[in-house]
Amino acid sequence: MPAKTFYLETFGCQMNAHDSEKVVGTLMAKGYAQVATPEEAGLVLYNTCSIRDKAEQKVYHRLQQFKRNGKDKVIALVARREESPNSAEQCAG
């Protein structure tokens, strides 16, 4: 297993998925290898929507899982901030 590994899970809309693709590309360019599960990863990232409550709640649930399991992981949260007055409409549809 490569020394630098990451797991990325995306919650939210297509805008979040696009952001995740950028994150993956950046990390891989820095020598990280993407793995299939958080257990395999040294770095765990969650990309969530700050507009949709359901997406945020899913991330909170994942964080509680890590807290209970006592994993020695670096965890990062990535969230799309509201960029324009119509961001909510873009995410909704």
Contacts in CASP RR format, 6 or more apart in sequence:
PFRMAT RR
TARGET T0000
AUTHOR 0000-0000-0000
METHOD contacts of the structure
MODEL  1
MPAKTFYLETFGCQMNAHDSEKVVGTLMAKGYAQVATPEEAGLVLYNTCS
IRDKAEQKVYHRLQQFKRNGKDKVIALVARREESPNSAEQCAG
1 33 0 8 1.000
1 35 0 8 1.000
1 40 0 8 1.000
2 31 0 8 1.000
2 32 0 8 1.000
2 33 0 8 1.000
4 30 0 8 1.000
4 31 0 8 1.000
4 32 0 8 1.000
4 33 0 8 1.000
4 42 0 8 1.000
4 43 0 8 1.000
5 32 0 8 1.000
5 33 0 8 1.000
5 34 0 8 1.000
5 35 0 8 1.000
5 40 0 8 1.000
5 41 0 8 1.000
5 42 0 8 1.000
5 43 0 8 1.000
6 27 0 8 1.000
6 32 0 8 1.000
6 33 0 8 1.000
6 34 0 8 1.000
6 35 0 8 1.000
6 41 0 8 1.000
6 42 0 8 1.000
6 43 0 8 1.000
6 44 0 8 1.000
6 45 0 8 1.000
7 34 0 8 1.000
7 35 0 8 1.000
7 36 0 8 1.000
7 37 0 8 1.000
7 38 0 8 1.000
7 40 0 8 1.000
7 41 0 8 1.000
7 42 0 8 1.000
7 43 0 8 1.000
7 44 0 8 1.000
7 45 0 8 1.000
8 20 0 8 1.000
8 23 0 8 1.000
8 24 0 8 1.000
8 34 0 8 1.000
8 45 0 8 1.000
8 46 0 8 1.000
8 47 0 8 1.000
9 38 0 8 1.000
9 45 0 8 1.000
9 46 0 8 1.000
9 47 0 8 1.000
9 62 0 8 1.000
10 16 0 8 1.000
10 17 0 8 1.000
10 19 0 8 1.000
10 20 0 8 1.000
10 46 0 8 1.000
10 47 0 8 1.000
10 48 0 8 1.000
11 46 0 8 1.000
11 47 0 8 1.000
11 48 0 8 1.000
11 49 0 8 1.000
11 55 0 8 1.000
11 56 0 8 1.000
11 58 0 8 1.000
11 59 0 8 1.000
12 48 0 8 1.000
12 49 0 8 1.000
12 52 0 8 1.000
12 55 0 8 1.000
12 91 0 8 1.000
13 49 0 8 1.000
13 52 0 8 1.000
13 90 0 8 1.000
13 91 0 8 1.000
13 92 0 8 1.000
13 93 0 8 1.000
15 49 0 8 1.000
15 80 0 8 1.000
15 90 0 8 1.000
15 91 0 8 1.000
16 47 0 8 1.000
16 48 0 8 1.000
16 49 0 8 1.000
16 55 0 8 1.000
16 80 0 8 1.000
19 47 0 8 1.000
19 78 0 8 1.000
19 80 0 8 1.000
20 47 0 8 1.000
20 78 0 8 1.000
23 45 0 8 1.000
23 47 0 8 1.000
23 78 0 8 1.000
24 34 0 8 1.000
27 34 0 8 1.000
27 43 0 8 1.000
28 34 0 8 1.000
32 43 0 8 1.000
35 41 0 8 1.000
38 44 0 8 1.000
38 66 0 8 1.000
38 71 0 8 1.000
38 73 0 8 1.000
39 71 0 8 1.000
41 73 0 8 1.000
42 73 0 8 1.000
42 74 0 8 1.000
43 73 0 8 1.000
43 74 0 8 1.000
43 76 0 8 1.000
44 66 0 8 1.000
44 73 0 8 1.000
44 74 0 8 1.000
44 75 0 8 1.000
44 76 0 8 1.000
45 75 0 8 1.000
45 76 0 8 1.000
45 77 0 8 1.000
45 78 0 8 1.000
46 59 0 8 1.000
46 62 0 8 1.000
46 63 0 8 1.000
46 75 0 8 1.000
46 76 0 8 1.000
46 77 0 8 1.000
46 78 0 8 1.000
47 77 0 8 1.000
47 78 0 8 1.000
47 79 0 8 1.000
47 80 0 8 1.000
48 55 0 8 1.000
48 56 0 8 1.000
48 58 0 8 1.000
48 59 0 8 1.000
48 77 0 8 1.000
48 78 0 8 1.000
48 79 0 8 1.000
49 55 0 8 1.000
49 56 0 8 1.000
49 79 0 8 1.000
49 80 0 8 1.000
49 91 0 8 1.000
50 56 0 8 1.000
50 79 0 8 1.000
50 80 0 8 1.000
50 81 0 8 1.000
50 82 0 8 1.000
51 80 0 8 1.000
51 82 0 8 1.000
51 87 0 8 1.000
51 88 0 8 1.000
51 91 0 8 1.000
52 91 0 8 1.000
59 77 0 8 1.000
63 75 0 8 1.000
66 73 0 8 1.000
66 75 0 8 1.000
80 87 0 8 1.000
80 91 0 8 1.000
82 88 0 8 1.000
84 90 0 8 1.000
END
